[in-house]
Amino acid sequence: MPTEPIDSLERFGAAYLRLRQLLADVGDAQWRAGKSPVPKEDTTERSKGLTSDPTPSIVVDARRLALRAAAIAAGAALDQAGRVMQAAERHLNDAFEKWQG
């Protein structure tokens, strides 16, 4: 049995709104390293007075990269869904107007 249009619309709307919220939630996080601790080298050597630069470890953090890729894919999915819905609306509207004469 085909899904009723209203059920599909409600599922689409709920998924769309949740995805938009998730994208907002991960907005800043996708540029930072994951929150779980990363093991540090255990050493008894004293610091040499150099300033630690966390940038390289943030850039290559696998969790950050995965989150960034997922955010890009989600944004692309939203764009594609919008285009598909607009095309479907135009097609249905054109057919309905032709039917009306």
DSSP file (Angstrom, degrees, kcal/mol; ACC not computed):
  #  RESIDUE AA STRUCTURE BP1 BP2  ACC     N-H-->O    O-->H-N    N-H-->O    O-->H-N    TCO  KAPPA ALPHA  PHI   PSI    X-CA   Y-CA   Z-CA
    1    1 A M              0   0    0      0, 0.0     3,-0.1     0, 0.0     0, 0.0   0.000 360.0 360.0 360.0 128.3    0.0    0.0    0.0
    2    2 A P        -     0   0    0      0, 0.0     2,-0.2     0, 0.0     0, 0.0  -0.282 360.0-101.9 -66.4 150.9    1.5    3.4   -1.0
    3    3 A T        -     0   0    0      1,-0.1     0, 0.0     2,-0.1     0, 0.0  -0.486  38.6-109.5 -70.8 138.9    2.3    5.9    1.7
    4    4 A E     >  -     0   0    0     -2,-0.2     4,-2.1     1,-0.1     3,-0.4  -0.450  24.4-122.4 -67.1 142.0   -0.2    8.7    2.1
    5    5 A P  H  > S+     0   0    0      0, 0.0     4,-2.5     0, 0.0     5,-0.2   0.855 111.8  54.2 -55.3 -36.6    1.2   12.0    0.9
    6    6 A I  H  > S+     0   0    0      2,-0.2     4,-2.4     1,-0.2     5,-0.2   0.885 107.3  50.4 -68.2 -36.9    0.6   13.6    4.3
    7    7 A D  H  > S+     0   0    0     -3,-0.4     4,-2.4     2,-0.2    -1,-0.2   0.928 112.2  47.2 -64.5 -44.5    2.6   10.9    6.1
    8    8 A S  H  X S+     0   0    0     -4,-2.1     4,-2.7     1,-0.2    -2,-0.2   0.907 112.2  50.2 -62.5 -41.8    5.5   11.3    3.7
    9    9 A L  H  X S+     0   0    0     -4,-2.5     4,-3.1    -5,-0.2    -1,-0.2   0.904 110.4  49.2 -64.1 -41.9    5.4   15.1    4.1
   10   10 A E  H  X S+     0   0    0     -4,-2.4     4,-2.5     2,-0.2    -2,-0.2   0.919 113.3  46.4 -65.0 -42.9    5.4   14.8    7.9
   11   11 A R  H  X S+     0   0    0     -4,-2.4     4,-2.4     2,-0.2     5,-0.2   0.918 114.8  47.6 -64.2 -42.9    8.4   12.4    7.8
   12   12 A F  H  X S+     0   0    0     -4,-2.7     4,-2.8    -5,-0.2    -2,-0.2   0.941 113.3  47.7 -62.9 -47.4   10.2   14.7    5.4
   13   13 A G  H  X S+     0   0    0     -4,-3.1     4,-2.5     1,-0.2     5,-0.2   0.905 112.7  48.2 -61.1 -42.8    9.5   17.8    7.4
   14   14 A A  H  X S+     0   0    0     -4,-2.5     4,-2.3     2,-0.2    -1,-0.2   0.919 114.3  45.7 -65.0 -43.4   10.6   16.1   10.7
   15   15 A A  H  X S+     0   0    0     -4,-2.4     4,-2.6     2,-0.2    -2,-0.2   0.903 112.7  51.5 -66.3 -40.5   13.8   14.9    9.1
   16   16 A Y  H  X S+     0   0    0     -4,-2.8     4,-2.4    -5,-0.2    -2,-0.2   0.937 112.4  45.0 -60.4 -48.7   14.5   18.2    7.5
   17   17 A L  H  X S+     0   0    0     -4,-2.5     4,-2.0     2,-0.2    -1,-0.2   0.892 114.1  49.0 -65.5 -39.7   14.0   20.1   10.8
   18   18 A R  H  X S+     0   0    0     -4,-2.3     4,-2.7    -5,-0.2    -1,-0.2   0.913 111.6  49.4 -66.2 -41.9   16.2   17.6   12.7
   19   19 A L  H  X S+     0   0    0     -4,-2.6     4,-2.5     2,-0.2    -2,-0.2   0.903 109.7  51.0 -64.1 -41.4   18.9   17.8   10.1
   20   20 A R  H  X S+     0   0    0     -4,-2.4     4,-1.8     2,-0.2    -1,-0.2   0.910 112.0  47.8 -61.0 -41.4   18.9   21.6   10.2
   21   21 A Q  H  X S+     0   0    0     -4,-2.0     4,-2.5     2,-0.2    -2,-0.2   0.913 110.8  50.5 -66.7 -42.6   19.2   21.5   14.0
   22   22 A L  H  X S+     0   0    0     -4,-2.7     4,-2.3     1,-0.2    -2,-0.2   0.909 108.6  52.1 -62.0 -41.5   22.0   19.0   13.9
   23   23 A L  H  < S+     0   0    0     -4,-2.5     4,-0.5     1,-0.2    -1,-0.2   0.897 111.3  47.4 -61.5 -39.1   23.9   21.1   11.4
   24   24 A A  H >< S+     0   0    0     -4,-1.8     3,-0.7     1,-0.2     4,-0.4   0.900 111.2  52.2 -66.3 -40.1   23.5   24.1   13.7
   25   25 A D  H 3< S+     0   0    0     -4,-2.5     4,-0.4     1,-0.2     3,-0.3   0.863 115.0  40.0 -65.4 -36.8   24.7   22.0   16.7
   26   26 A V  T 3X S+     0   0    0     -4,-2.3     4,-2.0     1,-0.2    -1,-0.2   0.420  84.7 108.0 -93.7   2.6   27.8   20.8   15.0
   27   27 A G  T <4 S+     0   0    0     -3,-0.7    -1,-0.2    -4,-0.5    -2,-0.1   0.885  92.0  22.9 -46.9 -55.1   28.7   24.1   13.4
   28   28 A D  T >4 S+     0   0    0     -4,-0.4     3,-1.6    -3,-0.3    -1,-0.2   0.800 115.6  66.7 -84.4 -30.8   31.6   25.0   15.5
   29   29 A A  G >4 S+     0   0    0     -4,-0.4     3,-1.9     1,-0.3    -2,-0.2   0.803  86.9  68.7 -63.4 -30.1   32.5   21.4   16.6
   30   30 A Q  G 3< S+     0   0    0     -4,-2.0    -1,-0.3     1,-0.3    38,-0.2   0.598  99.3  51.7 -68.1  -7.4   33.5   20.4   13.1
   31   31 A W  G <  S+     0   0    0     -3,-1.6     2,-0.3     2,-0.1    -1,-0.3   0.353 103.4  69.0-107.1   4.1   36.5   22.7   13.4
   32   32 A R  S <  S-     0   0    0     -3,-1.9     3,-0.1    -4,-0.1     0, 0.0  -0.865  88.6 -98.6-121.7 155.9   37.8   21.3   16.7
   33   33 A A        -     0   0    0     -2,-0.3    25,-0.1     1,-0.1    -2,-0.1  -0.274  55.7 -82.2 -65.2 157.3   39.3   18.0   17.8
   34   34 A G        -     0   0    0      1,-0.1    -1,-0.1    24,-0.1    30,-0.1  -0.149  37.2-121.4 -58.8 158.8   37.1   15.4   19.4
   35   35 A K  S    S+     0   0    0     -3,-0.1    -1,-0.1     2,-0.1     3,-0.1   0.697  80.7  97.3 -82.8 -19.6   36.4   15.7   23.1
   36   36 A S  S    S-     0   0    0      1,-0.1    -2,-0.0     0, 0.0     0, 0.0  -0.439  86.9 -97.3 -71.6 146.1   37.7   12.4   24.3
   37   37 A P        -     0   0    0      0, 0.0    -1,-0.1     0, 0.0    -2,-0.1  -0.256  29.0-141.0 -66.2 147.7   41.2   12.6   25.7
   38   38 A V        -     0   0    0     -3,-0.1     0, 0.0     1,-0.0     0, 0.0  -0.923  28.9-108.5-106.5 129.7   44.2   11.7   23.5
   39   39 A P        -     0   0    0      0, 0.0     2,-0.3     0, 0.0     3,-0.0  -0.310  33.7-146.8 -60.7 138.8   47.0    9.8   25.2
   40   40 A K        -     0   0    0      1,-0.1     2,-0.2     0, 0.0     0, 0.0  -0.715  27.2 -92.5-102.6 155.1   50.1   11.9   25.7
   41   41 A E        -     0   0    0     -2,-0.3     2,-0.7     1,-0.1    -1,-0.1  -0.482  38.2-132.5 -65.5 131.4   53.6   10.6   25.7
   42   42 A D        +     0   0    0     -2,-0.2     2,-0.3     2,-0.0    -1,-0.1  -0.789  43.5 153.4 -89.2 117.6   54.8    9.7   29.2
   43   43 A T        -     0   0    0     -2,-0.7    -2,-0.0     2,-0.1     0, 0.0  -0.988  47.5-152.0-145.1 151.8   58.2   11.2   29.7
   44   44 A T        +     0   0    0     -2,-0.3     2,-0.1     2,-0.1    -1,-0.1   0.436  65.0 116.5 -98.9  -2.7   60.3   12.4   32.6
   45   45 A E        -     0   0    0      1,-0.1    -2,-0.1     3,-0.0     2,-0.1  -0.423  68.6-119.2 -68.3 138.1   62.1   14.8   30.3
   46   46 A R        -     0   0    0      1,-0.1    -1,-0.1    -2,-0.1    -2,-0.1  -0.385  35.5 -89.2 -75.4 156.0   61.5   18.5   31.3
   47   47 A S        -     0   0    0      1,-0.1    -1,-0.1    -2,-0.1     0, 0.0  -0.339  24.9-142.5 -62.6 143.3   59.9   20.9   28.9
   48   48 A K        -     0   0    0      2,-0.1    -1,-0.1    -3,-0.1     3,-0.1   0.304  46.6-104.6 -92.0   9.1   62.3   22.7   26.6
   49   49 A G  S    S+     0   0    0      1,-0.3     2,-0.2     0, 0.0    -2,-0.1   0.570  73.9 142.6  82.9   8.2   60.3   25.9   26.9
   50   50 A L        -     0   0    0      1,-0.1     2,-0.4     0, 0.0    -1,-0.3  -0.557  55.7-112.9 -82.1 148.2   58.8   25.6   23.4
   51   51 A T        -     0   0    0     -2,-0.2     2,-0.3    -3,-0.1    -1,-0.1  -0.659  30.2-123.8 -80.4 131.0   55.2   26.6   22.9
   52   52 A S        -     0   0    0     -2,-0.4    -1,-0.1     1,-0.0     0, 0.0  -0.578  19.6-158.1 -75.8 133.6   52.9   23.7   22.1
   53   53 A D        -     0   0    0     -2,-0.3     4,-0.4     1,-0.1    -1,-0.0  -0.917  11.2-177.3-115.4 104.1   50.9   24.1   18.9
   54   54 A P     >  +     0   0    0      0, 0.0     4,-2.0     0, 0.0     3,-0.3   0.570  60.8  94.9 -77.2  -7.4   47.8   22.0   18.9
   55   55 A T  H  > S+     0   0    0      1,-0.2     4,-2.7     2,-0.2     5,-0.2   0.899  80.6  50.5 -55.1 -49.8   46.8   23.0   15.3
   56   56 A P  H  > S+     0   0    0      0, 0.0     4,-1.7     0, 0.0    -1,-0.2   0.904 111.8  48.0 -58.3 -40.3   48.4   20.0   13.5
   57   57 A S  H  4 S+     0   0    0     -4,-0.4     4,-0.4    -3,-0.3    -2,-0.2   0.850 112.6  49.4 -69.6 -31.8   46.7   17.5   15.8
   58   58 A I  H >< S+     0   0    0     -4,-2.0     3,-0.8     2,-0.2    -1,-0.2   0.909 107.9  54.3 -69.3 -41.8   43.4   19.2   15.3
   59   59 A V  H 3< S+     0   0    0     -4,-2.7    -2,-0.2     1,-0.2    -1,-0.2   0.886 116.5  36.2 -60.4 -40.5   43.7   19.3   11.5
   60   60 A V  T 3< S+     0   0    0     -4,-1.7     2,-0.3    -5,-0.2    -1,-0.2   0.366  80.6 133.1 -98.0   5.1   44.3   15.5   11.3
   61   61 A D    <>  -     0   0    0     -3,-0.8     4,-2.4    -4,-0.4     5,-0.2  -0.406  49.6-149.0 -59.5 118.7   41.9   14.4   14.1
   62   62 A A  H  > S+     0   0    0     -2,-0.3     4,-2.3     1,-0.2    -1,-0.2   0.841  94.7  52.4 -62.2 -36.0   39.9   11.6   12.6
   63   63 A R  H  > S+     0   0    0      2,-0.2     4,-2.2     1,-0.2    -1,-0.2   0.898 110.7  47.5 -69.0 -39.2   36.8   12.3   14.6
   64   64 A R  H  > S+     0   0    0      2,-0.2     4,-2.7     1,-0.2    -2,-0.2   0.920 112.2  49.8 -65.7 -43.4   36.8   16.0   13.5
   65   65 A L  H  X S+     0   0    0     -4,-2.4     4,-2.4     1,-0.2    -2,-0.2   0.896 111.1  49.1 -63.0 -40.1   37.4   14.9    9.9
   66   66 A A  H  X S+     0   0    0     -4,-2.3     4,-2.3     2,-0.2    -1,-0.2   0.906 112.2  48.3 -65.6 -41.5   34.5   12.4   10.1
   67   67 A L  H  X S+     0   0    0     -4,-2.2     4,-2.3     2,-0.2    -2,-0.2   0.912 111.8  49.8 -64.5 -42.4   32.2   15.1   11.6
   68   68 A R  H  X S+     0   0    0     -4,-2.7     4,-2.3     2,-0.2    -2,-0.2   0.917 111.2  48.8 -62.2 -44.4   33.2   17.6    8.9
   69   69 A A  H  X S+     0   0    0     -4,-2.4     4,-2.4     1,-0.2    -1,-0.2   0.896 111.8  49.4 -62.8 -40.5   32.5   15.1    6.1
   70   70 A A  H  X S+     0   0    0     -4,-2.3     4,-2.4     2,-0.2    -1,-0.2   0.883 110.2  50.8 -66.5 -38.0   29.1   14.2    7.6
   71   71 A A  H  X S+     0   0    0     -4,-2.3     4,-2.3     2,-0.2    -2,-0.2   0.903 110.9  48.6 -65.9 -41.0   28.2   17.9    7.9
   72   72 A I  H  X S+     0   0    0     -4,-2.3     4,-2.2     2,-0.2    -2,-0.2   0.929 112.9  47.8 -63.4 -44.7   29.1   18.5    4.2
   73   73 A A  H  X S+     0   0    0     -4,-2.4     4,-2.3     1,-0.2    -2,-0.2   0.886 111.4  50.7 -63.7 -39.2   27.1   15.4    3.2
   74   74 A A  H  X S+     0   0    0     -4,-2.4     4,-2.3     2,-0.2    -1,-0.2   0.910 110.2  49.2 -66.1 -42.0   24.1   16.6    5.3
   75   75 A G  H  X S+     0   0    0     -4,-2.3     4,-2.2     1,-0.2    -2,-0.2   0.906 111.9  48.7 -62.6 -41.3   24.2   20.1    3.7
   76   76 A A  H  X S+     0   0    0     -4,-2.2     4,-2.7     2,-0.2    -2,-0.2   0.883 109.6  52.9 -65.4 -38.3   24.4   18.5    0.2
   77   77 A A  H  X S+     0   0    0     -4,-2.3     4,-2.8     2,-0.2    -2,-0.2   0.906 108.8  49.6 -63.7 -41.3   21.4   16.3    1.1
   78   78 A L  H  X S+     0   0    0     -4,-2.3     4,-2.3     2,-0.2    -2,-0.2   0.924 112.0  48.3 -63.0 -43.7   19.4   19.3    2.2
   79   79 A D  H  X S+     0   0    0     -4,-2.2     4,-2.1     2,-0.2    -2,-0.2   0.932 114.0  46.2 -61.1 -46.0   20.2   21.1   -1.0
   80   80 A Q  H  X S+     0   0    0     -4,-2.7     4,-2.7     1,-0.2     5,-0.2   0.912 111.3  51.7 -65.1 -42.6   19.3   18.1   -3.1
   81   81 A A  H  X S+     0   0    0     -4,-2.8     4,-2.6     1,-0.2    -1,-0.2   0.902 109.3  51.1 -61.2 -40.7   16.1   17.5   -1.2
   82   82 A G  H  X S+     0   0    0     -4,-2.3     4,-2.3     2,-0.2    -1,-0.2   0.914 111.4  47.0 -62.5 -43.2   15.1   21.1   -1.8
   83   83 A R  H  X S+     0   0    0     -4,-2.1     4,-2.3     2,-0.2    -2,-0.2   0.908 112.9  49.0 -65.3 -41.9   15.7   20.9   -5.5
   84   84 A V  H  X S+     0   0    0     -4,-2.7     4,-2.5     2,-0.2    -2,-0.2   0.919 112.1  48.2 -63.8 -44.1   13.8   17.6   -5.8
   85   85 A M  H  X S+     0   0    0     -4,-2.6     4,-2.4    -5,-0.2    -2,-0.2   0.902 111.7  49.7 -65.5 -40.4   10.8   19.0   -3.9
   86   86 A Q  H  X S+     0   0    0     -4,-2.3     4,-2.4     2,-0.2    -1,-0.2   0.910 111.9  48.3 -64.2 -41.4   10.8   22.2   -6.0
   87   87 A A  H  X S+     0   0    0     -4,-2.3     4,-2.5     2,-0.2    -2,-0.2   0.912 112.2  48.9 -65.1 -42.0   10.9   20.1   -9.2
   88   88 A A  H  X S+     0   0    0     -4,-2.5     4,-2.6     2,-0.2     5,-0.2   0.896 110.9  50.9 -64.2 -40.1    8.1   17.9   -8.0
   89   89 A E  H  X S+     0   0    0     -4,-2.4     4,-2.7     2,-0.2    -2,-0.2   0.928 111.9  46.7 -63.8 -44.7    6.0   20.9   -7.0
   90   90 A R  H  X S+     0   0    0     -4,-2.4     4,-2.8     2,-0.2     5,-0.2   0.927 113.5  48.8 -62.2 -45.0    6.5   22.5  -10.5
   91   91 A H  H  X S+     0   0    0     -4,-2.5     4,-2.2     2,-0.2    -2,-0.2   0.933 114.9  43.5 -62.0 -47.4    5.7   19.2  -12.3
   92   92 A L  H  X S+     0   0    0     -4,-2.6     4,-2.5     2,-0.2    -1,-0.2   0.908 114.3  50.4 -65.9 -42.0    2.5   18.6  -10.2
   93   93 A N  H  X S+     0   0    0     -4,-2.7     4,-2.6    -5,-0.2    -2,-0.2   0.920 110.9  49.0 -62.8 -44.1    1.4   22.2  -10.5
   94   94 A D  H  X S+     0   0    0     -4,-2.8     4,-2.2     1,-0.2    -2,-0.2   0.920 112.7  47.7 -61.2 -44.1    1.9   22.2  -14.3
   95   95 A A  H  X S+     0   0    0     -4,-2.2     4,-2.1    -5,-0.2    -1,-0.2   0.897 112.4  49.3 -64.6 -39.9   -0.1   18.9  -14.7
   96   96 A F  H  X S+     0   0    0     -4,-2.5     4,-2.2     2,-0.2    -2,-0.2   0.910 110.2  50.3 -66.7 -42.1   -2.9   20.2  -12.4
   97   97 A E  H  X S+     0   0    0     -4,-2.6     4,-1.0     1,-0.2    -2,-0.2   0.897 111.3  48.9 -63.6 -39.2   -3.1   23.5  -14.4
   98   98 A K  H  < S+     0   0    0     -4,-2.2     3,-0.3     1,-0.2    -1,-0.2   0.895 110.1  51.7 -65.0 -39.4   -3.3   21.6  -17.7
   99   99 A W  H  < S+     0   0    0     -4,-2.1    -2,-0.2     1,-0.2    -1,-0.2   0.886 107.4  52.7 -64.0 -38.0   -6.0   19.3  -16.2
  100  100 A Q  H  <        0   0    0     -4,-2.2    -1,-0.2    -5,-0.1    -2,-0.2   0.729 360.0 360.0 -71.2 -20.9   -8.0   22.4  -15.2
  101  101 A G     <        0   0    0     -4,-1.0    -3,-0.2    -3,-0.3    -2,-0.1   0.449 360.0 360.0  91.2 360.0   -7.8   23.7  -18.7
